[in-house]
Amino acid sequence: MGKYQYSDEEQKSVNVLKYQDDQLKILKDDAQARTEQISTEIDFLESQLKDLGIDPKSAKPYFHENNKRKIMILPSWEKLCAEAELAVGNQCELESIFSQSELESNEKAICQLREEYSQIHRLDKTDVAISAIAAIIGAAVDILLVGIPKKGPDGLEAAPLSDFIRKKFDEAFPEDEMEKLANSNESKVPFDAQDNRNTTIPVEGLSAYYHRLLSLGHDPLLGFAVGVFDILTGRMTTIDKKGKIVSQVMENYADRKESDIFSALAKQIYHFKSDITTSMGLPAPLMGLFNLFQFGSIGEYEQTIAEIVQGMYFEGYDFIHFCSMSIPVMLTEVIVRVAYALKRIKEGNKLKDSIPFSLDRSKNPKLATMLFIAHSGAAAINVGKVYFSQNPMAINYPQWIAFAKYSYKQLKWAIIEKPAARNAYIEGKLFEEWKDLELELNAYFDDFSKDYLVVFE
């Protein structure tokens, strides 16, 4: 570690501290010598009094009253800096005013403050247990109640919770009403071509089965940007099965354009609504971007990642299944946050200080780490589910999104934010101690100078 580089003002302060430390040592040595001299003189005078038959202890002290106040002249900061630089130079280090034992004591105090800060953020056994239990419960719900979708005689089927969610979507968006909406001009969009008969540039893989996966306007997230743009410009933006990005004007669908953004946004929402419960429904958010991943050699057929994802969508890995898979992830999140809040209240914290919404570590120092552990555990269990089933349909996409989110935050905290926050904590504690010392010194100076007339140069 290199030598600390002081700023100009810091260097002046260090020079003054070194200068005054040297002066104090000189005064201490002089005071000790003077004390020894006075003690010798007192012993001599006491012996003289005894020779004269006078008891020193019975002698009355004599005081000379002098009502005139003494003058104390204090130098200006500039003058003091100049004197210090002249006496000790301009390259002093703060460590030079401490002895080796004092330096070791200072380092020990800093280490204790670091440990104190780490203790605030360190998880105890209960915190780890909460995270582990949340991960296990979330993963259990995913395995037992969400399951893996497969095509049955009545459409897509999975585990009870997943079937329940799909049924609720069917009830909320009845098939006959969705057909009427799909056939109305309110929901017709230029990016809804189901094959290449209406395209100028052929799109590899465009069909009734895959057009929603390939067209970015059908993405539940990207659609609000790309889809609205396509409606305003009469275009269709796709990533085909080979990973090629194509944005083309749909001349045969010119009547589906809208001239203002609010009408385009309304048409986008209506189109989402009409497609959400179809047999090949909306893809999971950002699922279409996986068409760009034209690499990998996975499984018996040595498929690329793009081909794996395309197969998953064909088998029923759609937006509704994504919603079903989100429930165990939300359950993990809720368990950790609620348990964290209850533990904080039990530890004596106020209710308003225990609300587990914010991930700000100054307010909830352990919450983000607990969520990271819980979602890491749930993601690890999902790895096991995929491994033993040998089925990519077992991948819990929302869980991996949550894991990626908290992993990024945890890594950022550990590498960037924690060292800065720890230093700020230590500096704050030292500043508090310095303010207490400053108040004590001011009180001492006021008491010392009460009989003086203080003059500042």
Protein Blocks (a to p, Z undefined) as FASTA:
>chain_A
ZZddddfklmmmmmmmmmmmmmmmmmmmmmmmmmmmmmmmmmmmmmmmmmnopafklpcc
dddddfbdcddddddfklmmmmmmmmnojabcfklmpcfklmmmmmmmmmmmmmmmmmmm
pccfklmmmmmmmmmmmmmmmmmmnopadddfkocaddfklmmmmmmmmmmmcfklmmmm
mmpmklgcfklcfbfklpfbdcehiafklmmmmpmklpmklmmmmmmmmmmnopacdddf
kopacddddfklmmmpcfbfklmmmmmmmmmmmmmmgmblcddehklmmmmmggdjehjk
opafklmmmmmmmnopafklmmmmmmmmmmmmmmmmmmmmmmmmmnopafklmockblcf
klmmmlmmmmmmmmmmmmmmmmmmmmmnopaklpcfklmmmmmmmmmmmmmmmmmmmmmm
mmmmmmmmmmmmmmmmmmmmmmmmmmmmmmpccddZZ
